[in-house]
Amino acid sequence: MKINVIIIAVIILSSIVFTSCKTEKTAPQKGEVVTEKVAYQCPMKCEEEKTYDKEGTCPVCKMKLREKSTESEHHEHKNH
């Protein structure tokens, strides 16, 4: 009888520990605002990798700034 109580206590404590250690958020909670920071960059890269927070024109060549592409948007095109 004493062993059964110990086993049940261990099982309950183990389940509490494993379920309470979750730190990953899967989706925004109700009321949370999700914002993505957009960076703008000169298409001619006059100032190399310099980025701006707002749309506008490049102070060097006066071209319209474009949204900086992300890593997932870079694709290598190969001839098949």
PDB file of N, CA, C and O in Angstrom:
ATOM      1  N   MET A   1       0.817  -1.189   0.000  1.00  0.00           N
ATOM      2  CA  MET A   1       0.000   0.000   0.000  1.00  0.00           C
ATOM      3  C   MET A   1       0.864   1.258   0.000  1.00  0.00           C
ATOM      4  O   MET A   1       0.562   2.218  -0.708  1.00  0.00           O
ATOM      5  N   LYS A   2       1.931   1.256   0.787  1.00  0.00           N
ATOM      6  CA  LYS A   2       2.819   2.400   0.880  1.00  0.00           C
ATOM      7  C   LYS A   2       3.543   2.626  -0.449  1.00  0.00           C
ATOM      8  O   LYS A   2       3.757   3.774  -0.840  1.00  0.00           O
ATOM      9  N   ILE A   3       3.919   1.569  -1.138  1.00  0.00           N
ATOM     10  CA  ILE A   3       4.611   1.663  -2.422  1.00  0.00           C
ATOM     11  C   ILE A   3       3.684   2.251  -3.477  1.00  0.00           C
ATOM     12  O   ILE A   3       4.127   3.055  -4.296  1.00  0.00           O
ATOM     13  N   ASN A   4       2.413   1.873  -3.480  1.00  0.00           N
ATOM     14  CA  ASN A   4       1.446   2.406  -4.435  1.00  0.00           C
ATOM     15  C   ASN A   4       1.293   3.922  -4.268  1.00  0.00           C
ATOM     16  O   ASN A   4       1.192   4.639  -5.264  1.00  0.00           O
ATOM     17  N   VAL A   5       1.276   4.414  -3.045  1.00  0.00           N
ATOM     18  CA  VAL A   5       1.152   5.847  -2.788  1.00  0.00           C
ATOM     19  C   VAL A   5       2.396   6.579  -3.307  1.00  0.00           C
ATOM     20  O   VAL A   5       2.290   7.657  -3.891  1.00  0.00           O
ATOM     21  N   ILE A   6       3.560   5.990  -3.093  1.00  0.00           N
ATOM     22  CA  ILE A   6       4.801   6.597  -3.569  1.00  0.00           C
ATOM     23  C   ILE A   6       4.832   6.634  -5.091  1.00  0.00           C
ATOM     24  O   ILE A   6       5.221   7.642  -5.681  1.00  0.00           O
ATOM     25  N   ILE A   7       4.426   5.545  -5.726  1.00  0.00           N
ATOM     26  CA  ILE A   7       4.398   5.484  -7.191  1.00  0.00           C
ATOM     27  C   ILE A   7       3.434   6.523  -7.749  1.00  0.00           C
ATOM     28  O   ILE A   7       3.769   7.216  -8.710  1.00  0.00           O
ATOM     29  N   ILE A   8       2.259   6.643  -7.173  1.00  0.00           N
ATOM     30  CA  ILE A   8       1.265   7.624  -7.627  1.00  0.00           C
ATOM     31  C   ILE A   8       1.796   9.044  -7.434  1.00  0.00           C
ATOM     32  O   ILE A   8       1.607   9.898  -8.301  1.00  0.00           O
ATOM     33  N   ALA A   9       2.457   9.301  -6.307  1.00  0.00           N
ATOM     34  CA  ALA A   9       3.024  10.626  -6.046  1.00  0.00           C
ATOM     35  C   ALA A   9       4.100  10.961  -7.070  1.00  0.00           C
ATOM     36  O   ALA A   9       4.157  12.091  -7.555  1.00  0.00           O
ATOM     37  N   VAL A  10       4.953  10.000  -7.406  1.00  0.00           N
ATOM     38  CA  VAL A  10       6.007  10.221  -8.398  1.00  0.00           C
ATOM     39  C   VAL A  10       5.398  10.510  -9.766  1.00  0.00           C
ATOM     40  O   VAL A  10       5.866  11.400 -10.475  1.00  0.00           O
ATOM     41  N   ILE A  11       4.379   9.779 -10.136  1.00  0.00           N
ATOM     42  CA  ILE A  11       3.717   9.983 -11.425  1.00  0.00           C
ATOM     43  C   ILE A  11       3.091  11.377 -11.485  1.00  0.00           C
ATOM     44  O   ILE A  11       3.230  12.071 -12.492  1.00  0.00           O
ATOM     45  N   ILE A  12       2.416  11.787 -10.437  1.00  0.00           N
ATOM     46  CA  ILE A  12       1.776  13.106 -10.407  1.00  0.00           C
ATOM     47  C   ILE A  12       2.829  14.215 -10.467  1.00  0.00           C
ATOM     48  O   ILE A  12       2.677  15.170 -11.229  1.00  0.00           O
ATOM     49  N   LEU A  13       3.884  14.097  -9.678  1.00  0.00           N
ATOM     50  CA  LEU A  13       4.935  15.114  -9.697  1.00  0.00           C
ATOM     51  C   LEU A  13       5.639  15.185 -11.049  1.00  0.00           C
ATOM     52  O   LEU A  13       5.958  16.272 -11.531  1.00  0.00           O
ATOM     53  N   SER A  14       5.877  14.039 -11.653  1.00  0.00           N
ATOM     54  CA  SER A  14       6.518  14.008 -12.967  1.00  0.00           C
ATOM     55  C   SER A  14       5.651  14.691 -14.022  1.00  0.00           C
ATOM     56  O   SER A  14       6.156  15.448 -14.851  1.00  0.00           O
ATOM     57  N   SER A  15       4.355  14.423 -13.989  1.00  0.00           N
ATOM     58  CA  SER A  15       3.473  15.045 -14.972  1.00  0.00           C
ATOM     59  C   SER A  15       3.393  16.552 -14.768  1.00  0.00           C
ATOM     60  O   SER A  15       3.285  17.296 -15.743  1.00  0.00           O
ATOM     61  N   ILE A  16       3.445  17.016 -13.527  1.00  0.00           N
ATOM     62  CA  ILE A  16       3.431  18.453 -13.260  1.00  0.00           C
ATOM     63  C   ILE A  16       4.702  19.102 -13.791  1.00  0.00           C
ATOM     64  O   ILE A  16       4.650  20.159 -14.419  1.00  0.00           O
ATOM     65  N   VAL A  17       5.835  18.472 -13.540  1.00  0.00           N
ATOM     66  CA  VAL A  17       7.113  19.023 -13.993  1.00  0.00           C
ATOM     67  C   VAL A  17       7.163  19.093 -15.518  1.00  0.00           C
ATOM     68  O   VAL A  17       7.568  20.119 -16.065  1.00  0.00           O
ATOM     69  N   PHE A  18       6.766  18.045 -16.209  1.00  0.00           N
ATOM     70  CA  PHE A  18       6.851  18.027 -17.663  1.00  0.00           C
ATOM     71  C   PHE A  18       5.865  18.971 -18.328  1.00  0.00           C
ATOM     72  O   PHE A  18       6.167  19.505 -19.395  1.00  0.00           O
ATOM     73  N   THR A  19       4.716  19.193 -17.749  1.00  0.00           N
ATOM     74  CA  THR A  19       3.742  20.088 -18.368  1.00  0.00           C
ATOM     75  C   THR A  19       3.988  21.545 -18.015  1.00  0.00           C
ATOM     76  O   THR A  19       3.573  22.426 -18.768  1.00  0.00           O
ATOM     77  N   SER A  20       4.643  21.830 -16.904  1.00  0.00           N
ATOM     78  CA  SER A  20       4.865  23.218 -16.507  1.00  0.00           C
ATOM     79  C   SER A  20       6.125  23.806 -17.114  1.00  0.00           C
ATOM     80  O   SER A  20       6.313  25.020 -17.033  1.00  0.00           O
ATOM     81  N   CYS A  21       6.986  23.019 -17.710  1.00  0.00           N
ATOM     82  CA  CYS A  21       8.239  23.517 -18.272  1.00  0.00           C
ATOM     83  C   CYS A  21       8.103  23.971 -19.717  1.00  0.00           C
ATOM     84  O   CYS A  21       9.112  24.218 -20.376  1.00  0.00           O
ATOM     85  N   LYS A  22       6.922  24.083 -20.207  1.00  0.00           N
ATOM     86  CA  LYS A  22       6.706  24.490 -21.577  1.00  0.00           C
ATOM     87  C   LYS A  22       6.974  25.987 -21.703  1.00  0.00           C
ATOM     88  O   LYS A  22       6.306  26.781 -21.041  1.00  0.00           O
ATOM     89  N   THR A  23       7.943  26.398 -22.543  1.00  0.00           N
ATOM     90  CA  THR A  23       8.267  27.803 -22.711  1.00  0.00           C
ATOM     91  C   THR A  23       7.952  28.310 -24.110  1.00  0.00           C
ATOM     92  O   THR A  23       8.047  29.511 -24.363  1.00  0.00           O
ATOM     93  N   GLU A  24       7.589  27.440 -25.002  1.00  0.00           N
ATOM     94  CA  GLU A  24       7.353  27.795 -26.386  1.00  0.00           C
ATOM     95  C   GLU A  24       5.947  28.336 -26.580  1.00  0.00           C
ATOM     96  O   GLU A  24       4.975  27.723 -26.138  1.00  0.00           O
ATOM     97  N   LYS A  25       5.835  29.505 -27.253  1.00  0.00           N
ATOM     98  CA  LYS A  25       4.526  30.040 -27.595  1.00  0.00           C
ATOM     99  C   LYS A  25       4.181  29.578 -28.998  1.00  0.00           C
ATOM    100  O   LYS A  25       5.002  29.696 -29.908  1.00  0.00           O
ATOM    101  N   THR A  26       3.003  29.063 -29.181  1.00  0.00           N
ATOM    102  CA  THR A  26       2.632  28.570 -30.498  1.00  0.00           C
ATOM    103  C   THR A  26       1.836  29.588 -31.294  1.00  0.00           C
ATOM    104  O   THR A  26       1.958  29.637 -32.518  1.00  0.00           O
ATOM    105  N   ALA A  27       1.032  30.393 -30.640  1.00  0.00           N
ATOM    106  CA  ALA A  27       0.208  31.373 -31.339  1.00  0.00           C
ATOM    107  C   ALA A  27       0.011  32.585 -30.440  1.00  0.00           C
ATOM    108  O   ALA A  27       0.061  32.470 -29.215  1.00  0.00           O
ATOM    109  N   PRO A  28      -0.213  33.751 -31.050  1.00  0.00           N
ATOM    110  CA  PRO A  28      -0.456  34.929 -30.222  1.00  0.00           C
ATOM    111  C   PRO A  28      -1.743  34.777 -29.419  1.00  0.00           C
ATOM    112  O   PRO A  28      -2.738  34.239 -29.903  1.00  0.00           O
ATOM    113  N   GLN A  29      -1.699  35.257 -28.199  1.00  0.00           N
ATOM    114  CA  GLN A  29      -2.872  35.188 -27.333  1.00  0.00           C
ATOM    115  C   GLN A  29      -3.866  36.265 -27.734  1.00  0.00           C
ATOM    116  O   GLN A  29      -3.509  37.226 -28.416  1.00  0.00           O
ATOM    117  N   LYS A  30      -5.083  36.109 -27.320  1.00  0.00           N
ATOM    118  CA  LYS A  30      -6.125  37.070 -27.632  1.00  0.00           C
ATOM    119  C   LYS A  30      -5.733  38.440 -27.090  1.00  0.00           C
ATOM    120  O   LYS A  30      -5.387  38.576 -25.917  1.00  0.00           O
ATOM    121  N   GLY A  31      -5.789  39.437 -27.939  1.00  0.00           N
ATOM    122  CA  GLY A  31      -5.445  40.785 -27.528  1.00  0.00           C
ATOM    123  C   GLY A  31      -4.000  41.164 -27.805  1.00  0.00           C
ATOM    124  O   GLY A  31      -3.650  42.342 -27.726  1.00  0.00           O
ATOM    125  N   GLU A  32      -3.139  40.178 -28.134  1.00  0.00           N
ATOM    126  CA  GLU A  32      -1.748  40.476 -28.453  1.00  0.00           C
ATOM    127  C   GLU A  32      -1.649  41.006 -29.877  1.00  0.00           C
ATOM    128  O   GLU A  32      -2.353  40.539 -30.772  1.00  0.00           O
ATOM    129  N   VAL A  33      -0.781  41.970 -30.078  1.00  0.00           N
ATOM    130  CA  VAL A  33      -0.559  42.519 -31.405  1.00  0.00           C
ATOM    131  C   VAL A  33       0.777  41.997 -31.907  1.00  0.00           C
ATOM    132  O   VAL A  33       1.802  42.132 -31.239  1.00  0.00           O
ATOM    133  N   VAL A  34       0.751  41.399 -33.090  1.00  0.00           N
ATOM    134  CA  VAL A  34       1.959  40.861 -33.690  1.00  0.00           C
ATOM    135  C   VAL A  34       2.415  41.837 -34.760  1.00  0.00           C
ATOM    136  O   VAL A  34       1.676  42.120 -35.703  1.00  0.00           O
ATOM    137  N   THR A  35       3.631  42.354 -34.618  1.00  0.00           N
ATOM    138  CA  THR A  35       4.155  43.286 -35.611  1.00  0.00           C
ATOM    139  C   THR A  35       5.469  42.759 -36.150  1.00  0.00           C
ATOM    140  O   THR A  35       6.285  42.202 -35.416  1.00  0.00           O
ATOM    141  N   GLU A  36       5.652  42.942 -37.421  1.00  0.00           N
ATOM    142  CA  GLU A  36       6.906  42.568 -38.052  1.00  0.00           C
ATOM    143  C   GLU A  36       7.626  43.854 -38.410  1.00  0.00           C
ATOM    144  O   GLU A  36       7.036  44.768 -38.985  1.00  0.00           O
ATOM    145  N   LYS A  37       8.894  43.918 -38.070  1.00  0.00           N
ATOM    146  CA  LYS A  37       9.680  45.098 -38.396  1.00  0.00           C
ATOM    147  C   LYS A  37      10.095  45.011 -39.853  1.00  0.00           C
ATOM    148  O   LYS A  37      10.707  44.032 -40.279  1.00  0.00           O
ATOM    149  N   VAL A  38       9.754  46.047 -40.616  1.00  0.00           N
ATOM    150  CA  VAL A  38      10.088  46.100 -42.028  1.00  0.00           C
ATOM    151  C   VAL A  38      11.257  47.058 -42.195  1.00  0.00           C
ATOM    152  O   VAL A  38      11.242  48.159 -41.645  1.00  0.00           O
ATOM    153  N   ALA A  39      12.247  46.656 -42.935  1.00  0.00           N
ATOM    154  CA  ALA A  39      13.406  47.499 -43.206  1.00  0.00           C
ATOM    155  C   ALA A  39      13.432  47.838 -44.690  1.00  0.00           C
ATOM    156  O   ALA A  39      13.084  47.017 -45.539  1.00  0.00           O
ATOM    157  N   TYR A  40      13.849  49.052 -44.981  1.00  0.00           N
ATOM    158  CA  TYR A  40      13.952  49.512 -46.368  1.00  0.00           C
ATOM    159  C   TYR A  40      15.406  49.773 -46.694  1.00  0.00           C
ATOM    160  O   TYR A  40      16.184  50.207 -45.844  1.00  0.00           O
ATOM    161  N   GLN A  41      15.765  49.496 -47.964  1.00  0.00           N
ATOM    162  CA  GLN A  41      17.158  49.590 -48.372  1.00  0.00           C
ATOM    163  C   GLN A  41      17.222  50.087 -49.814  1.00  0.00           C
ATOM    164  O   GLN A  41      16.312  49.848 -50.608  1.00  0.00           O
ATOM    165  N   CYS A  42      18.307  50.777 -50.136  1.00  0.00           N
ATOM    166  CA  CYS A  42      18.512  51.243 -51.505  1.00  0.00           C
ATOM    167  C   CYS A  42      18.761  50.034 -52.409  1.00  0.00           C
ATOM    168  O   CYS A  42      19.556  49.162 -52.057  1.00  0.00           O
ATOM    169  N   PRO A  43      18.096  49.965 -53.570  1.00  0.00           N
ATOM    170  CA  PRO A  43      18.323  48.820 -54.459  1.00  0.00           C
ATOM    171  C   PRO A  43      19.736  48.810 -55.049  1.00  0.00           C
ATOM    172  O   PRO A  43      20.225  47.762 -55.470  1.00  0.00           O
ATOM    173  N   MET A  44      20.389  49.974 -55.080  1.00  0.00           N
ATOM    174  CA  MET A  44      21.760  50.057 -55.608  1.00  0.00           C
ATOM    175  C   MET A  44      22.805  49.845 -54.511  1.00  0.00           C
ATOM    176  O   MET A  44      24.003  49.774 -54.787  1.00  0.00           O
ATOM    177  N   LYS A  45      22.331  49.745 -53.251  1.00  0.00           N
ATOM    178  CA  LYS A  45      23.199  49.558 -52.082  1.00  0.00           C
ATOM    179  C   LYS A  45      24.307  50.607 -52.021  1.00  0.00           C
ATOM    180  O   LYS A  45      25.475  50.297 -51.785  1.00  0.00           O
ATOM    181  N   CYS A  46      23.899  51.868 -52.244  1.00  0.00           N
ATOM    182  CA  CYS A  46      24.845  52.988 -52.191  1.00  0.00           C
ATOM    183  C   CYS A  46      25.534  53.069 -50.833  1.00  0.00           C
ATOM    184  O   CYS A  46      26.718  53.397 -50.744  1.00  0.00           O
ATOM    185  N   GLU A  47      24.792  52.770 -49.794  1.00  0.00           N
ATOM    186  CA  GLU A  47      25.353  52.815 -48.442  1.00  0.00           C
ATOM    187  C   GLU A  47      25.550  51.406 -47.901  1.00  0.00           C
ATOM    188  O   GLU A  47      25.412  51.155 -46.704  1.00  0.00           O
ATOM    189  N   GLU A  48      25.874  50.502 -48.804  1.00  0.00           N
ATOM    190  CA  GLU A  48      26.094  49.089 -48.518  1.00  0.00           C
ATOM    191  C   GLU A  48      24.861  48.460 -47.864  1.00  0.00           C
ATOM    192  O   GLU A  48      23.809  48.403 -48.501  1.00  0.00           O
ATOM    193  N   GLU A  49      24.951  47.993 -46.635  1.00  0.00           N
ATOM    194  CA  GLU A  49      23.840  47.277 -45.998  1.00  0.00           C
ATOM    195  C   GLU A  49      22.985  48.165 -45.088  1.00  0.00           C
ATOM    196  O   GLU A  49      22.205  47.645 -44.290  1.00  0.00           O
ATOM    197  N   LYS A  50      23.114  49.479 -45.190  1.00  0.00           N
ATOM    198  CA  LYS A  50      22.348  50.378 -44.330  1.00  0.00           C
ATOM    199  C   LYS A  50      20.858  50.254 -44.641  1.00  0.00           C
ATOM    200  O   LYS A  50      20.458  50.199 -45.804  1.00  0.00           O
ATOM    201  N   THR A  51      20.037  50.209 -43.580  1.00  0.00           N
ATOM    202  CA  THR A  51      18.596  50.097 -43.748  1.00  0.00           C
ATOM    203  C   THR A  51      17.901  51.267 -43.055  1.00  0.00           C
ATOM    204  O   THR A  51      18.479  51.937 -42.199  1.00  0.00           O
ATOM    205  N   TYR A  52      16.647  51.497 -43.446  1.00  0.00           N
ATOM    206  CA  TYR A  52      15.834  52.563 -42.895  1.00  0.00           C
ATOM    207  C   TYR A  52      14.512  51.982 -42.402  1.00  0.00           C
ATOM    208  O   TYR A  52      14.047  50.962 -42.910  1.00  0.00           O
ATOM    209  N   ASP A  53      13.913  52.636 -41.415  1.00  0.00           N
ATOM    210  CA  ASP A  53      12.650  52.172 -40.845  1.00  0.00           C
ATOM    211  C   ASP A  53      11.440  52.551 -41.686  1.00  0.00           C
ATOM    212  O   ASP A  53      10.400  51.898 -41.601  1.00  0.00           O
ATOM    213  N   LYS A  54      11.564  53.603 -42.502  1.00  0.00           N
ATOM    214  CA  LYS A  54      10.428  54.109 -43.272  1.00  0.00           C
ATOM    215  C   LYS A  54      10.756  54.138 -44.752  1.00  0.00           C
ATOM    216  O   LYS A  54      11.920  54.184 -45.150  1.00  0.00           O
ATOM    217  N   GLU A  55       9.686  54.111 -45.574  1.00  0.00           N
ATOM    218  CA  GLU A  55       9.856  54.245 -47.013  1.00  0.00           C
ATOM    219  C   GLU A  55      10.384  55.637 -47.314  1.00  0.00           C
ATOM    220  O   GLU A  55      10.229  56.559 -46.513  1.00  0.00           O
ATOM    221  N   GLY A  56      11.002  55.779 -48.460  1.00  0.00           N
ATOM    222  CA  GLY A  56      11.527  57.076 -48.864  1.00  0.00           C
ATOM    223  C   GLY A  56      12.477  56.906 -50.024  1.00  0.00           C
ATOM    224  O   GLY A  56      12.352  55.973 -50.818  1.00  0.00           O
ATOM    225  N   THR A  57      13.435  57.822 -50.115  1.00  0.00           N
ATOM    226  CA  THR A  57      14.414  57.739 -51.184  1.00  0.00           C
ATOM    227  C   THR A  57      15.812  57.682 -50.585  1.00  0.00           C
ATOM    228  O   THR A  57      16.050  58.141 -49.468  1.00  0.00           O
ATOM    229  N   CYS A  58      16.720  57.112 -51.349  1.00  0.00           N
ATOM    230  CA  CYS A  58      18.114  57.005 -50.936  1.00  0.00           C
ATOM    231  C   CYS A  58      18.725  58.409 -50.909  1.00  0.00           C
ATOM    232  O   CYS A  58      18.582  59.150 -51.881  1.00  0.00           O
ATOM    233  N   PRO A  59      19.394  58.787 -49.836  1.00  0.00           N
ATOM    234  CA  PRO A  59      19.996  60.118 -49.770  1.00  0.00           C
ATOM    235  C   PRO A  59      21.170  60.292 -50.744  1.00  0.00           C
ATOM    236  O   PRO A  59      21.568  61.422 -51.027  1.00  0.00           O
ATOM    237  N   VAL A  60      21.720  59.200 -51.252  1.00  0.00           N
ATOM    238  CA  VAL A  60      22.864  59.284 -52.158  1.00  0.00           C
ATOM    239  C   VAL A  60      22.405  59.361 -53.608  1.00  0.00           C
ATOM    240  O   VAL A  60      22.745  60.312 -54.312  1.00  0.00           O
ATOM    241  N   CYS A  61      21.629  58.364 -54.071  1.00  0.00           N
ATOM    242  CA  CYS A  61      21.251  58.308 -55.489  1.00  0.00           C
ATOM    243  C   CYS A  61      19.807  58.715 -55.754  1.00  0.00           C
ATOM    244  O   CYS A  61      19.388  58.796 -56.909  1.00  0.00           O
ATOM    245  N   LYS A  62      19.053  58.966 -54.709  1.00  0.00           N
ATOM    246  CA  LYS A  62      17.651  59.429 -54.794  1.00  0.00           C
ATOM    247  C   LYS A  62      16.687  58.397 -55.360  1.00  0.00           C
ATOM    248  O   LYS A  62      15.567  58.745 -55.733  1.00  0.00           O
ATOM    249  N   MET A  63      17.099  57.130 -55.431  1.00  0.00           N
ATOM    250  CA  MET A  63      16.180  56.072 -55.870  1.00  0.00           C
ATOM    251  C   MET A  63      15.238  55.721 -54.734  1.00  0.00           C
ATOM    252  O   MET A  63      15.561  55.923 -53.563  1.00  0.00           O
ATOM    253  N   LYS A  64      14.071  55.193 -55.083  1.00  0.00           N
ATOM    254  CA  LYS A  64      13.083  54.789 -54.073  1.00  0.00           C
ATOM    255  C   LYS A  64      13.629  53.586 -53.300  1.00  0.00           C
ATOM    256  O   LYS A  64      14.116  52.622 -53.891  1.00  0.00           O
ATOM    257  N   LEU A  65      13.539  53.661 -51.969  1.00  0.00           N
ATOM    258  CA  LEU A  65      13.972  52.545 -51.130  1.00  0.00           C
ATOM    259  C   LEU A  65      13.005  51.381 -51.298  1.00  0.00           C
ATOM    260  O   LEU A  65      11.803  51.588 -51.468  1.00  0.00           O
ATOM    261  N   ARG A  66      13.516  50.178 -51.253  1.00  0.00           N
ATOM    262  CA  ARG A  66      12.686  48.968 -51.350  1.00  0.00           C
ATOM    263  C   ARG A  66      12.755  48.212 -50.038  1.00  0.00           C
ATOM    264  O   ARG A  66      13.698  48.361 -49.261  1.00  0.00           O
ATOM    265  N   GLU A  67      11.721  47.385 -49.805  1.00  0.00           N
ATOM    266  CA  GLU A  67      11.743  46.522 -48.618  1.00  0.00           C
ATOM    267  C   GLU A  67      12.918  45.581 -48.735  1.00  0.00           C
ATOM    268  O   GLU A  67      13.158  44.991 -49.789  1.00  0.00           O
ATOM    269  N   LYS A  68      13.649  45.445 -47.641  1.00  0.00           N
ATOM    270  CA  LYS A  68      14.791  44.536 -47.642  1.00  0.00           C
ATOM    271  C   LYS A  68      14.279  43.109 -47.677  1.00  0.00           C
ATOM    272  O   LYS A  68      13.411  42.733 -46.889  1.00  0.00           O
ATOM    273  N   SER A  69      14.812  42.321 -48.584  1.00  0.00           N
ATOM    274  CA  SER A  69      14.358  40.939 -48.704  1.00  0.00           C
ATOM    275  C   SER A  69      14.901  40.118 -47.558  1.00  0.00           C
ATOM    276  O   SER A  69      16.003  40.366 -47.070  1.00  0.00           O
ATOM    277  N   THR A  70      14.121  39.136 -47.129  1.00  0.00           N
ATOM    278  CA  THR A  70      14.535  38.263 -46.037  1.00  0.00           C
ATOM    279  C   THR A  70      15.228  37.049 -46.603  1.00  0.00           C
ATOM    280  O   THR A  70      15.209  36.814 -47.811  1.00  0.00           O
ATOM    281  N   GLU A  71      15.844  36.275 -45.720  1.00  0.00           N
ATOM    282  CA  GLU A  71      16.560  35.068 -46.148  1.00  0.00           C
ATOM    283  C   GLU A  71      15.648  34.094 -46.866  1.00  0.00           C
ATOM    284  O   GLU A  71      16.078  33.421 -47.803  1.00  0.00           O
ATOM    285  N   SER A  72      14.377  34.004 -46.437  1.00  0.00           N
ATOM    286  CA  SER A  72      13.469  33.031 -47.043  1.00  0.00           C
ATOM    287  C   SER A  72      13.075  33.441 -48.456  1.00  0.00           C
ATOM    288  O   SER A  72      12.582  32.614 -49.223  1.00  0.00           O
ATOM    289  N   GLU A  73      13.288  34.715 -48.811  1.00  0.00           N
ATOM    290  CA  GLU A  73      12.934  35.170 -50.143  1.00  0.00           C
ATOM    291  C   GLU A  73      14.062  34.972 -51.143  1.00  0.00           C
ATOM    292  O   GLU A  73      13.851  35.110 -52.348  1.00  0.00           O
ATOM    293  N   HIS A  74      15.256  34.651 -50.660  1.00  0.00           N
ATOM    294  CA  HIS A  74      16.377  34.429 -51.564  1.00  0.00           C
ATOM    295  C   HIS A  74      16.321  33.010 -52.114  1.00  0.00           C
ATOM    296  O   HIS A  74      16.337  32.035 -51.364  1.00  0.00           O
ATOM    297  N   HIS A  75      16.257  32.916 -53.425  1.00  0.00           N
ATOM    298  CA  HIS A  75      16.208  31.601 -54.063  1.00  0.00           C
ATOM    299  C   HIS A  75      17.295  31.565 -55.128  1.00  0.00           C
ATOM    300  O   HIS A  75      17.516  32.544 -55.842  1.00  0.00           O
ATOM    301  N   GLU A  76      17.957  30.445 -55.224  1.00  0.00           N
ATOM    302  CA  GLU A  76      18.911  30.267 -56.301  1.00  0.00           C
ATOM    303  C   GLU A  76      18.191  29.600 -57.459  1.00  0.00           C
ATOM    304  O   GLU A  76      17.572  28.546 -57.306  1.00  0.00           O
ATOM    305  N   HIS A  77      18.284  30.230 -58.613  1.00  0.00           N
ATOM    306  CA  HIS A  77      17.651  29.652 -59.795  1.00  0.00           C
ATOM    307  C   HIS A  77      18.709  28.897 -60.571  1.00  0.00           C
ATOM    308  O   HIS A  77      19.733  29.465 -60.954  1.00  0.00           O
ATOM    309  N   LYS A  78      18.468  27.638 -60.801  1.00  0.00           N
ATOM    310  CA  LYS A  78      19.412  26.813 -61.533  1.00  0.00           C
ATOM    311  C   LYS A  78      18.737  26.296 -62.798  1.00  0.00           C
ATOM    312  O   LYS A  78      17.551  25.967 -62.796  1.00  0.00           O
ATOM    313  N   ASN A  79      19.489  26.233 -63.847  1.00  0.00           N
ATOM    314  CA  ASN A  79      18.974  25.665 -65.089  1.00  0.00           C
ATOM    315  C   ASN A  79      18.936  24.158 -64.962  1.00  0.00           C
ATOM    316  O   ASN A  79      19.919  23.536 -64.558  1.00  0.00           O
ATOM    317  N   HIS A  80      17.842  23.591 -65.295  1.00  0.00           N
ATOM    318  CA  HIS A  80      17.708  22.134 -65.209  1.00  0.00           C
ATOM    319  C   HIS A  80      17.789  21.512 -66.562  1.00  0.00           C
ATOM    320  O   HIS A  80      17.697  20.291 -66.687  1.00  0.00           O
TER     321      HIS A  80
END
